[in-house]
Amino acid sequence: MTARTCTVDENKRHCNCSFSCDKAGICCRCLNYHRALGELPGCYFPREAEKTGNRSIANFISIIQKQGSAYLK
């Protein structure tokens, strides 16, 4: 198996997280962290919703039901 390289700088360009943390740009760590909390990372949310800090799956589903998923593209 080939080792993968984390492209932190490229990942940060696509990250909309408004909170400062040690996982910024290291998506695998961010995803694992939020999954352990029963949440989704900020990049799953529209910018304004992400700023609220409510990363719950229920909030994500509510947003998708109201706004659709076009913002994820």
Secondary structure, 3 states (H helix, E strand, C coil): CCCCCCCHHHHHHHCCCCCCCCCCCCHHHHHHHHHHCCECCHHHCCHHHHCCCCCEHHHHHHHHHHHCCHHHC
